[in-house]
Amino acid sequence: MTEAERTPHRSHWLRNTLIVLGVLAVIIAAVVGTYAFTLSRTFDDSTEKIEEAFPDETSRPPVAVTEGTDAVSQNILLLGSDTRGAVDEDIDELRGQRSDAIMVLHIPADRKRAYVMSIMRDSWVEIPGRGEAKVNAALSLGGVPLVVQTVESLISARIDHVAIIDFEGFKGLTDALGGVEVDNPIPFSPRHLEGAYFPQGKVDLNGEEALAFVRERYAFADGDFQRARNQQIYLKAVMGKLLSRDTLTDPAKIGATVSAISPFLKVDGALDSRYVAGLGFELRSLRSDDITFFTAPTAGTGTSPDGQSIVNLDFDELATVQEAFRTDTLQNYTPSAQSMN
């Protein structure tokens, strides 16, 4: 057969191959598009929105601006509550609660790292318009806007978004990921899970165990200090699992994770699937080693004028933290170890 006789067959084969590949591409795009649409609907429909999450604009720090780039840093306030149930009550009812975990997630403008600062819930601070009190009392005294205003005063920077998660959601989140492995620094038996024991070192946690791990404080000599550390340890393990290749390449696992956590979330109106997807794309190269956890600087424990056991803040070191938040330079801050002494 001559070259001229073979060419039509090659062209026919090539054309058919391109057609098949084109059809496959359309099918894949349709599946991915449908999956993404379903995932976004799950998140947006299942999470409860906080209608009024922020204080009056005149009392707030300015929007962050980073010289030389159009990108801006983001501060997301994460509040954990221990109400043991799906978030289904009206948001106004949160005024009667106190937040059991308070964290600020700082995402720099360059999106190369992330920082999570825990605030001890018994920290004695100035609650705007209410005088001095424990920081976790702000939720009870004035709802989410007062918590935002209090934390903004504490870090001297603007909070861009708010998310409240009930600790019960940690069970579903952990199980959806197939469990998480934490590096437990102190062996203990949790009060909230009879018969359980967490040895020192690597521990695999299922959902029930994860909930007991993050809630425990009575087993430790320094109580809430170790509880805060364990919450950070757990979150780092979760982020490591979420950012792993096994999870990122498994649509079913991602879908299960979103479905498991969404019913236990309250978020501000702008923290929707579009924002989360966009931020996720910007942070696509982030891994767990790129996330730094630390605690707002403290100066030991004490007693308030009205007799409450409190945590005193180290305001000298806090000034350094505030400057780092304001200027988006947390990479230059070296936190000190926190203890009750």
MOVEN-V501535 format. One record per backbone hydrogen bond with DSSP energy under -0.5 kcal/mol. NH is the residue of the N-H (numbers start at 1). CO is the residue of the C=O. If there is no record, write none. Layout:
<<NH | CO> <NH | CO>>
This chain:
<<6 | 2> <7 | 3> <8 | 4> <9 | 5> <10 | 6> <11 | 7> <12 | 8> <13 | 9> <14 | 10> <15 | 11> <16 | 12> <17 | 13> <18 | 14> <19 | 15> <20 | 16> <21 | 17> <22 | 18> <23 | 19> <24 | 20> <25 | 21> <26 | 22> <27 | 23> <28 | 24> <29 | 25> <30 | 26> <31 | 27> <32 | 28> <33 | 29> <34 | 30> <35 | 31> <36 | 32> <37 | 33> <38 | 34> <39 | 35> <40 | 36> <41 | 37> <42 | 38> <43 | 39> <44 | 40> <45 | 41> <46 | 42> <47 | 43> <48 | 265> <50 | 267> <51 | 49> <53 | 51> <59 | 56> <60 | 57> <67 | 65> <69 | 66> <74 | 107> <76 | 105> <77 | 75> <77 | 161> <78 | 76> <78 | 103> <79 | 77> <79 | 163> <80 | 101> <81 | 165> <87 | 263> <88 | 86> <93 | 90> <94 | 91> <95 | 92> <96 | 93> <97 | 94> <99 | 136> <100 | 80> <101 | 80> <103 | 78> <104 | 117> <105 | 76> <105 | 103> <106 | 104> <106 | 115> <107 | 74> <107 | 105> <108 | 106> <108 | 113> <111 | 108> <114 | 290> <115 | 106> <116 | 292> <117 | 104> <117 | 115> <118 | 116> <118 | 294> <119 | 102> <120 | 118> <123 | 120> <124 | 311> <125 | 123> <125 | 133> <127 | 125> <127 | 131> <128 | 126> <130 | 127> <131 | 127> <133 | 125> <135 | 123> <136 | 121> <137 | 134> <138 | 135> <141 | 137> <142 | 138> <143 | 139> <146 | 142> <146 | 143> <147 | 143> <148 | 144> <149 | 145> <150 | 146> <151 | 147> <152 | 148> <153 | 149> <154 | 150> <155 | 151> <156 | 152> <157 | 152> <160 | 75> <160 | 158> <161 | 75> <163 | 77> <164 | 266> <165 | 79> <166 | 264> <167 | 81> <169 | 166> <170 | 167> <171 | 168> <172 | 168> <173 | 169> <174 | 170> <175 | 171> <176 | 172> <177 | 173> <178 | 175> <179 | 174> <180 | 205> <182 | 180> <182 | 203> <184 | 182> <184 | 201> <188 | 198> <190 | 188> <193 | 190> <196 | 193> <198 | 188> <199 | 197> <201 | 184> <203 | 182> <205 | 180> <205 | 203> <210 | 206> <211 | 207> <212 | 208> <213 | 209> <214 | 210> <215 | 211> <216 | 212> <220 | 217> <223 | 220> <225 | 222> <226 | 223> <227 | 223> <228 | 224> <229 | 225> <230 | 226> <231 | 227> <232 | 228> <233 | 229> <234 | 230> <235 | 231> <236 | 232> <237 | 233> <238 | 234> <239 | 235> <240 | 236> <241 | 237> <242 | 238> <243 | 239> <244 | 241> <248 | 244> <249 | 245> <250 | 247> <251 | 249> <254 | 250> <255 | 251> <256 | 252> <257 | 253> <258 | 254> <259 | 255> <260 | 256> <261 | 257> <262 | 258> <263 | 259> <264 | 261> <265 | 262> <266 | 164> <267 | 48> <268 | 162> <269 | 50> <271 | 268> <272 | 270> <276 | 272> <277 | 273> <278 | 274> <279 | 275> <280 | 276> <281 | 277> <282 | 278> <283 | 279> <284 | 281> <286 | 283> <290 | 287> <291 | 288> <292 | 114> <292 | 290> <294 | 116> <296 | 118> <299 | 300> <299 | 312> <300 | 339> <301 | 340> <302 | 310> <304 | 308> <307 | 304> <310 | 302> <310 | 308> <311 | 122> <312 | 300> <312 | 310> <314 | 297> <315 | 313> <318 | 314> <319 | 315> <320 | 316> <320 | 317> <321 | 317> <322 | 318> <323 | 319> <324 | 320> <325 | 321> <326 | 322> <327 | 323> <328 | 324> <328 | 325> <329 | 324> <332 | 329> <333 | 330> <335 | 333>>
